[in-house]
Amino acid sequence: MGRTRQRIPAAEAFGQRVRERRLRHKWSQEYLAELAGVHMTYLSSVERGERNVSLVNILRIAQALEVDAGRLVEGLKIEERGRQ
């Protein structure tokens, strides 16, 4: 999926969780991107919360991080339209 056009708190929270897990492993973005099979600039934009990440890429990133994908998305919610 493409870059988000508006601020999506769930995307930001997901990106933060990915970054935290990556740093626990002491991995660079480049290394994690290679493991996950995504481009480094894509991973960077995910960590900044700029991407509405597809299910396939969530699974790729989770597998590379050696974590269940559910842990990365647990508790995340989408705000209702018109409510910010």
C-alpha atoms as one frame of an Amber mdcrd trajectory, in Angstrom:
protein
   0.000   0.000   0.000   1.078   3.562  -0.435   2.200   6.277   1.871  -0.418
   7.624   4.226  -1.843  10.992   3.247  -2.982  11.867   6.729  -1.629  11.085
  10.145  -2.733   7.590  11.208  -1.881   6.919  14.855  -2.095   3.140  14.325
   0.545   3.315  11.572   2.776   5.395  13.841   2.342   2.937  16.722   3.049
  -0.027  14.439   6.191   1.662  13.160   7.357   2.366  16.700   6.875  -1.293
  17.628   8.898  -2.389  14.601  11.678   0.078  15.465  11.774  -1.057  19.113
  12.027  -4.728  18.134  14.715  -3.980  15.559  16.772  -2.054  18.083  16.429
  -4.868  20.651  18.106  -7.099  18.076  20.708  -4.346  17.494  20.004  -4.508
  13.776  20.258  -1.720  11.234  17.280  -0.812   9.074  19.230  -2.128   6.119
  19.716  -5.531   7.755  16.064  -5.899   8.795  14.893  -4.793   5.358  17.076
  -7.449   3.759  15.729 -10.139   6.102  12.140  -9.054   5.454  12.577  -8.768
   1.692  11.622  -5.090   1.533  13.577  -2.019   0.486  15.359  -0.085   3.230
  13.574   3.159   2.369  10.243   1.333   2.652  11.157   0.010   6.092  12.281
   3.467   7.151   8.923   4.946   6.134   7.122   2.139   8.001   9.049   2.960
  11.176   8.130   6.639  10.793   4.455   5.711  10.470   4.230   6.993   6.910
   2.967   3.743   5.395  -0.321   1.898   5.521   1.419  -1.476   5.560  -0.107
  -4.419   3.699  -0.785  -7.697   5.478   1.928  -9.433   3.445   4.535  -6.895
   4.551   3.388  -7.044   8.176   3.956 -10.796   8.043   7.362 -10.405   6.339
   8.547  -7.867   8.901   7.233  -9.904  11.835   8.898 -13.087  10.580  12.195
 -11.252  10.122  11.899  -9.829  13.651  11.155 -13.326  14.983   7.862 -12.203
  16.511   4.239 -13.166  15.951   2.592 -10.548  13.738  -0.219 -10.262  16.279
   2.223  -8.776  18.781   2.995  -5.932  16.369  -0.663  -5.049  15.786  -2.203
  -6.002  19.127  -4.492  -3.304  20.473  -4.092  -0.950  17.515  -7.301   0.789
  16.473  -8.379   3.011  13.618 -10.030   6.241  14.653 -13.497   6.809  13.233
 -13.700   9.300  10.381 -14.310  12.814  11.515 -12.905  12.065  14.972  -9.292
  12.975  15.601
